[in-house]
């Protein structure tokens, strides 16, 4: 058993067994799995600060502390159990720190200006959070650095995630979609709007890769595309349980992404 103040490597709270993230990380090289799982746990920790801040001032203080903690991480003087676990991997250079700080900055922007007025602002928010995360994960996994390809995949993956959880966090969607959700009177219109939003997000996804040449960003993106397809078939329901995919489906999707050149959508 692990002490409560010691974050788990892989699997952990961000990559529970049977989840989509679990299989995305599971197919990484063994020496990268703990690092990727810890980064996802760190990302969730940062994003949770903006999920429902009762006091925006306190939330911003928490983010300021994390900015300072990243500086300590780069200097190998981390204090938080999670950043100490990341520090042990010794792979955080200035480029990686820049990506992590961008995620914090995007989270702070969500706290200070929570309203998303239009689709362009939505895509920008998804790029600054999910896009940055996917790029960071891909560059730290190994030789297949993600670059702008991973950013596009992460932008799309974040868009899918936000639509999936719009019942919990309607402020993370364009204002008109949030209103449709709050009224809950016109499900066809809500479904159409969700479909349009995600179709635009998917338009810039990269072409399929050659067999065997996929990284963590490719696997996460493939899993989000499969989820997107099921959400669309179900009419983008408010109840997330209607689009839950079983572990075997996540396993199959991640395996096909690793071994085949097509992106699965089943």
Buried (B, 14 or more C-beta within 10 A) or exposed (E): EEEEEEBBBBBBEBBEEEBBBBBBBBBBEEEBBBBBBBBBBBBBBBBEBBBEBEEEEEBBEBBEEBEEBBEBBBEEEBEBEBBBBBBBBEEBEEEBBEBBBBBBBBBBBBBEEEEBEEBEBBBBBBBBBBBBBBBBBBBBBEEBBBEEBBBBBBBBBBBBBBBBBBEEBBBBBBBBBBEBBEEEEEBEEBBBBBBEBBEBBBEBBBEBBEEEEBBBBBBBBBBBBBBBBBBBEEBBBEEEEEBEBEEEBBBBBBBBBBEBBEBBBE
